[in-house]
Amino acid sequence: MKHALKIYIILLCVCAPLFSQQPRFFYQPDSAAYILPAVNDSYRFNSLPEPVRADSNLLGLDVVAAGQNGAISPYDNYEDALYYLVSPFARYTFNRRINMTLRVNVENIRRDYLYPERSYWADTFAGHRGDYDVSAITYRGKYVTIKAGRDYLQPGINLYENLLFSRFAYAHDQISIHLHNRYLVLSSVYVSPTSTRENGQLYNRHINLHRLALRLPWGYIALNDLMLYGGINQGVDIMAFNPLIFLYPYRKNKKHLDGNNIMSLELYLTHTDYFLFAEALLDDYQADRKVSTDLEPPEWGVNLTVGKKELAPALMWKLNYTRLANRTFNAPDRALEKYIDKNYPIGHWLGNNFWEVKTSFVYMPTPRWSTDLTFSYLEYGDEALYAPFNKDYENYTVEQGYDENFPYGRLHTQAGVTVNTYYRFSADWLLRGRLGYWPVNSILYNRISAGLSLAYRFRFSLNNAKQ
């Protein structure tokens, strides 16, 4: 009889974890710095870097125009040549503890998808599409932080390679509560993902995340415990908000909750200007070996990044290795259990069934100019997140055993270099250039691609109007 075992004991022995803010160097020298929307980028509230003396109360409008001759990296989703966006936003601080953020995106429709499964999920009108990007109210107290609304969910150190929550995902509708002091952070987060439709029936979906964290003088360690559940007319399970319980035994003992559980462990260490970030993720593991269904391979992933914040003056370096096993984040029977929201992966952008190694050099001589150079090698198998769950192992007996190649299926190999450069002419004008060269190319349309983006921010300070 199939028995899925989540290895809680091992993770518990590693002790308690954190919900921390990203160190500044991950927002600037890392490739996450100065995110200016290109044809392939999801626009987000911090896309345009703020001037040093940013207004705390601001009403504005971002206008972006971009062009390219094709997708520039495997992390892009569009081959379309042109992109433009108009994005009004507001940011208002009611007092020193409560603030509000609002942003709406209106952009042109893009139809030439590199990954057709990741199609745009919402309505379109008159050749355009639009939606709320961020709409949230946050309370920050001395020992508690509460957020309600739509915002990006990026706890801890958040790199492009993170497994549990992707930088490329849309913002999530959420309610989050964080209890914190100098040593511990205990978090409970609820996310309302899009519903799924199966056989004419609508299935409601819900996500609960518990995060326990230990702050260290030289970093942090964090444990994430996530449950995705749903069903026809499935409502929110109030007790799943309790951050003191483990969600896997809770769901199993509850009986009526259909879903999936994922756990991950994060470790961030820093010494002088060296840093290490490690993330280990477990989706499913079969402890028994009694019937053929017990031969299902483990669903797991690992993300390891090491680097030096100052390899030379104004130059940062990092090296990353990422691996996600086949079937991770997928579901054997029910689409509602797939780790997807709004047609985008919630976890790593590539889904699963791949491994990648890459190294980046980020040069930032002045706050106005930043350039990063990345060399990468990727092996990617069959699409295994959106596709039906592969059950080849059921064709073997326990005595025969089961093994499979990794990556599984048709192999796609991608090796090359990308260059991103950002230049800010003033507080409101920002230029971004991108270049990709792939001597080994089996994913993108072009071996050589280039793109250019220009953005302008109209701003009006509300500070003078604030009473």
C-alpha positions in Angstrom: 0.0 0.0 0.0 1.3 3.4 -1.0 2.5 5.5 1.9 3.9 8.9 1.4 6.3 10.0 4.2 7.4 13.5 4.8 10.7 13.5 6.7 9.7 15.9 9.5 12.1 14.4 12.0 15.2 15.2 9.9 14.1 18.7 9.3 13.1 19.3 13.0 16.6 18.1 14.1 18.1 21.0 12.2 16.2 23.3 14.6 14.3 26.6 14.2 14.3 29.1 11.2 13.5 32.8 9.9 11.5 35.2 7.8 14.1 37.9 7.1 14.5 40.8 4.8 16.9 40.5 1.9 20.3 42.0 2.5 20.7 45.0 0.2 23.3 43.4 -2.0 20.8 40.9 -3.3 18.6 43.8 -4.5 21.5 45.7 -6.1 24.6 43.8 -7.3 22.7 40.5 -7.8 20.9 40.1 -11.2 17.7 40.9 -9.3 19.0 44.5 -9.1 17.4 47.3 -11.0 14.7 45.1 -12.6 13.4 47.1 -15.6 10.7 45.4 -17.5 11.8 43.9 -20.8 9.5 42.1 -23.2 9.7 39.1 -20.9 9.5 40.6 -17.4 6.7 40.5 -15.0 6.4 44.1 -13.7 6.5 44.6 -10.0 6.3 47.4 -7.6 10.1 47.8 -7.0 11.0 47.5 -10.7 12.3 51.1 -10.9 15.0 51.8 -8.4 14.0 54.6 -6.0 16.1 57.7 -5.7 18.1 57.9 -2.5 15.6 60.2 -0.8 12.4 58.5 -1.9 9.1 60.0 -1.1 7.2 58.0 1.6 3.9 59.2 0.1 3.9 59.1 -3.6 1.5 59.1 -6.5 3.0 58.2 -9.9 2.9 56.6 -13.3 5.5 54.3 -14.8 5.7 54.1 -18.6 7.9 51.4 -20.2 8.7 50.5 -23.8 10.9 47.5 -24.8 11.9 45.7 -27.9 13.9 42.5 -28.7 14.6 40.1 -31.5 13.6 37.1 -29.5 13.7 35.5 -26.0 17.1 36.1 -24.5 17.3 33.4 -21.9 15.4 30.2 -20.9 13.9 32.2 -18.1 12.0 34.3 -20.6 8.4 33.5 -21.7 7.9 35.6 -24.8 9.5 35.8 -28.2 7.4 38.9 -29.1 9.4 41.8 -30.5 7.6 44.7 -28.8 6.3 45.4 -25.3 4.9 48.5 -23.6 3.3 49.1 -20.2 1.5 51.9 -18.4 1.5 51.4 -14.6 -0.1 53.9 -12.3 0.8 53.5 -8.6 0.3 55.0 -5.2 2.2 54.6 -1.9 0.9 56.1 1.3 2.1 56.0 4.9 -0.8 56.5 7.3 1.6 56.6 10.3 5.0 55.0 11.2 3.4 51.5 11.4 0.8 51.4 8.7 1.3 51.9 5.0 -0.6 51.2 1.7 0.7 50.2 -1.7 -1.3 50.1 -4.9 -0.3 49.4 -8.5 -2.2 48.6 -11.7 -0.6 47.3 -14.9 -1.9 47.8 -18.4 0.2 46.3 -21.1 0.0 45.1 -24.7 -1.0 41.5 -25.5 1.9 39.2 -26.3 1.1 35.9 -28.0 4.4 34.3 -29.1 5.1 32.1 -26.0 8.4 30.3 -25.5 6.5 28.0 -23.0 2.9 27.8 -24.3 1.7 26.4 -20.9 2.6 29.6 -19.2 -0.1 31.6 -21.1 -1.6 34.8 -19.8 -4.4 33.9 -17.4 -6.7 36.9 -17.1 -9.0 38.8 -19.4 -7.9 40.9 -22.4 -9.5 43.9 -24.0 -8.9 46.1 -27.1 -5.5 44.5 -27.7 -4.4 45.0 -24.1 -4.5 43.2 -20.8 -4.4 44.6 -17.3 -4.8 43.7 -13.6 -3.9 44.8 -10.1 -0.2 44.1 -9.6 0.1 45.1 -5.9 -2.7 46.1 -3.6 -1.8 45.7 0.0 -2.0 47.3 3.5 0.8 46.5 5.9 1.1 47.0 9.7 4.6 46.8 11.1 4.8 46.7 14.9 7.7 46.0 17.2 6.7 42.3 17.6 4.1 41.7 14.9 3.8 42.4 11.2 0.5 41.9 9.4 -0.2 42.2 5.6 -3.5 41.9 3.8 -3.9 42.1 0.0 -2.0 41.3 -3.1 1.8 41.3 -3.0 4.8 39.3 -3.9 5.6 36.4 -1.5 9.4 36.3 -1.2 10.5 35.4 2.3 14.1 35.3 3.3 17.0 35.6 0.8 15.2 35.6 -2.6 17.2 34.8 -5.7 16.1 33.9 -9.2 17.0 30.3 -8.4 14.8 29.9 -5.3 12.7 26.7 -5.3 9.7 27.3 -3.1 8.7 30.8 -4.4 9.8 32.1 -7.8 10.8 35.7 -8.5 9.0 35.2 -11.8 5.6 34.4 -10.3 2.7 36.9 -10.2 1.8 38.6 -6.9 -0.4 36.5 -4.6 -3.6 37.4 -2.8 -2.6 36.8 0.8 -3.0 37.4 4.5 0.2 37.1 6.4 1.0 37.4 10.1 4.6 37.4 11.5 5.6 37.3 15.1 9.2 38.4 15.6 11.9 39.5 18.0 15.7 39.6 17.9 16.0 35.8 17.7 12.9 34.2 16.3 10.3 34.8 13.5 7.1 32.8 13.5 5.0 33.3 10.4 1.6 32.1 9.2 0.7 33.0 5.6 -2.5 32.3 3.7 -2.6 32.5 -0.1 -5.6 32.3 -2.3 -4.5 30.9 -5.7 -6.7 30.6 -8.8 -9.3 27.9 -8.9 -9.1 25.0 -11.4 -11.8 23.4 -13.5 -11.9 19.6 -13.9 -14.7 17.7 -15.7 -16.9 20.7 -15.7 -16.6 21.2 -11.9 -14.9 24.2 -10.3 -12.4 23.4 -7.5 -11.4 26.0 -5.0 -7.8 26.1 -3.9 -6.0 27.3 -0.8 -2.4 27.5 0.4 -1.2 27.8 3.9 2.5 28.4 4.8 4.1 28.1 8.2 7.6 29.5 8.6 9.7 29.2 11.7 13.0 31.0 11.7 16.1 31.6 13.8 18.1 34.7 13.3 21.9 34.2 13.7 24.7 36.8 14.0 26.0 35.5 10.7 22.8 34.6 8.8 19.7 32.6 9.5 18.1 29.1 9.2 14.5 28.7 8.2 12.0 25.9 7.9 9.0 26.3 5.5 5.9 24.0 5.9 3.4 24.4 3.1 0.0 22.8 2.3 -1.9 23.2 -0.9 -5.5 21.9 -0.7 -8.9 22.3 -2.3 -12.0 20.8 -3.7 -15.6 21.5 -4.8 -16.9 24.2 -2.6 -13.8 23.8 -0.4 -13.6 26.7 2.1 -10.7 28.0 4.0 -9.6 25.8 6.9 -9.2 28.2 9.8 -7.1 25.9 12.0 -4.5 25.6 9.2 -3.5 29.2 10.2 -2.1 27.8 13.4 1.7 28.1 12.9 2.5 25.7 15.8 1.3 22.6 14.0 2.9 20.7 11.1 0.5 20.7 8.1 1.2 17.2 6.8 -0.1 15.2 9.8 -2.8 17.8 10.3 -4.1 17.3 6.7 -3.9 13.5 7.0 -5.7 13.4 10.3 -8.3 15.9 9.1 -9.3 13.3 6.5 -11.5 15.7 4.4 -8.6 17.9 3.0 -7.4 16.8 -0.4 -4.1 18.3 -1.4 -0.3 18.2 -1.2 2.4 19.2 1.3 5.8 20.6 0.6 8.6 21.3 3.0 11.8 23.2 2.5 14.8 24.2 4.6 16.9 27.4 4.1 20.3 28.3 5.3 22.1 31.6 4.8 25.6 32.2 6.1 27.9 35.1 5.7 31.5 35.8 6.8 33.2 39.0 6.0 32.2 39.4 2.3 31.6 35.7 1.6 28.1 34.3 1.6 26.4 30.9 1.2 22.7 30.3 0.6 21.3 26.7 0.5 17.7 25.6 0.0 16.6 21.9 0.2 13.0 21.0 -0.7 11.0 17.8 -0.3 7.7 17.3 -2.1 7.2 13.5 -1.8 9.0 10.4 -0.7 7.8 6.8 -0.7 9.0 5.0 2.5 7.3 1.6 1.7 8.4 -0.9 -0.9 5.3 -3.1 -1.0 3.5 -2.4 -4.2 4.5 -0.9 -7.6 3.1 2.5 -6.7 5.7 2.7 -4.0 8.4 2.8 -6.7 7.6 6.4 -7.5 11.0 8.3 -7.3 11.4 11.0 -4.7 10.3 14.5 -5.5 12.9 16.9 -4.2 15.1 19.8 -5.1 18.2 21.7 -4.0 19.5 25.2 -4.6 23.0 26.1 -3.6 24.6 29.5 -4.1 28.0 30.7 -2.9 29.7 34.0 -3.6 31.8 37.0 -2.7 30.3 40.4 -2.3 33.5 42.1 -3.3 35.6 40.0 -5.5 37.3 43.3 -6.6 36.2 46.9 -6.1 32.6 47.2 -7.2 32.5 43.6 -8.5 30.4 40.8 -6.9 30.6 37.1 -7.9 28.3 34.2 -7.3 28.1 30.5 -8.3 24.8 28.6 -8.3 23.8 25.0 -8.7 20.1 24.1 -8.9 18.4 20.7 -9.4 14.7 19.7 -9.3 13.7 16.1 -9.7 11.1 14.9 -12.2 7.4 15.2 -11.0 8.2 17.7 -8.2 5.4 20.2 -7.8 3.1 18.0 -10.0 0.2 15.8 -8.9 -0.6 12.3 -9.8 -4.4 12.6 -9.9 -5.8 16.1 -9.4 -4.9 19.3 -11.2 -5.8 21.3 -8.1 -2.7 20.0 -6.4 -0.3 21.3 -9.1 1.9 24.0 -7.7 0.7 26.6 -10.1 -1.1 30.0 -9.8 -2.4 32.0 -12.7 -0.8 29.6 -15.2 2.7 30.4 -13.7 4.8 28.1 -11.5 4.7 29.2 -7.9 8.0 27.5 -7.4 11.1 27.6 -9.7 10.3 29.1 -13.1 11.4 25.9 -15.0 9.1 23.7 -13.0 11.1 20.5 -12.5 13.0 17.8 -14.3 16.2 19.9 -14.8 19.6 20.8 -13.4 21.6 24.0 -14.0 24.9 25.5 -13.0 25.8 29.1 -13.6 28.2 31.8 -12.4 27.6 35.5 -12.4 29.8 38.6 -12.2 28.0 41.8 -11.2 29.8 45.2 -11.7 28.3 48.2 -10.0 30.8 51.1 -10.0 28.1 53.8 -9.3 24.5 53.7 -8.1 23.6 54.8 -11.7 25.2 51.9 -13.5 25.1 48.1 -13.0 26.2 45.3 -15.4 26.0 41.6 -14.8 27.6 38.8 -16.9 26.3 35.3 -16.4 27.6 32.0 -17.8 25.2 29.1 -17.6 24.7 25.4 -18.5 21.2 23.9 -18.3 19.9 20.4 -19.0 16.1 20.2 -19.2 14.0 17.2 -19.8 10.3 16.7 -20.8 7.8 19.3 -19.5 6.7 17.7 -16.2 4.8 20.3 -14.3 1.8 21.1 -16.6 1.9 17.7 -18.3 0.1 14.6 -16.9 1.9 13.0 -14.0 4.3 10.2 -15.3 3.5 6.8 -13.8 5.9 4.6 -15.7 7.0 3.1 -12.4 3.7 1.3 -12.1 4.7 -1.0 -14.9 7.4 -2.6 -12.7 7.2 -4.9 -9.8 8.8 -4.2 -6.4 11.3 -7.1 -7.1 12.3 -5.5 -10.5 12.6 -2.0 -9.0 12.4 1.2 -11.1 15.0 3.7 -12.2 14.9 6.5 -14.8 17.3 8.9 -16.5 17.6 12.4 -15.2 16.5 14.7 -16.7 13.7 12.4 -17.8 12.6 12.2 -21.5 13.9 14.3 -24.4 17.0 16.2 -23.3 17.2 20.0 -24.0 20.7 21.4 -23.5 21.3 25.2 -23.2 24.8 26.7 -22.7 25.8 30.3 -23.2 26.2 33.7 -21.7 23.9 36.6 -21.0 24.7 40.3 -20.3 22.4 42.7 -18.6 23.2 46.4 -18.1 21.2 49.1 -16.4 21.8 52.8 -16.5 19.8 55.5 -14.8 20.1 58.9 -16.4 18.2 60.6 -13.6 15.9 59.7 -10.7 13.1 59.0 -13.2 14.8 57.7 -16.4 16.2 54.2 -16.6 17.7 52.3 -19.6 18.3 48.6 -19.7 20.1 46.5 -22.3 20.1 42.7 -22.6 22.2 40.3 -24.8 22.2 36.5 -25.0 24.6 34.3 -26.9 23.9 30.5 -26.8 26.4 28.3 -28.7 24.4 25.3 -27.5 20.7 26.1 -28.0 17.7 23.7 -27.9 15.2 25.9 -26.2 15.3 29.4 -27.6 14.4 30.5 -31.2 17.7 32.4 -31.7 21.2 31.7 -30.7 21.9 35.4 -30.5 19.3 37.8 -29.1 19.3 41.4 -27.9 16.8 43.7 -26.2 16.5 47.3 -25.1 14.1 48.8 -22.5 13.4 52.4 -21.6 11.3 53.6 -18.6 10.2 56.9 -17.3 8.5 57.6 -14.0 6.1 60.5 -13.5 5.8 61.3 -9.8 3.8 63.5 -7.5 4.7 63.7 -3.8 1.8 63.5 -1.4 3.9 64.5 1.6 2.9 68.2 1.4 -0.7 67.2 1.2 -0.5 64.9 4.2 -2.2 66.3 7.3 
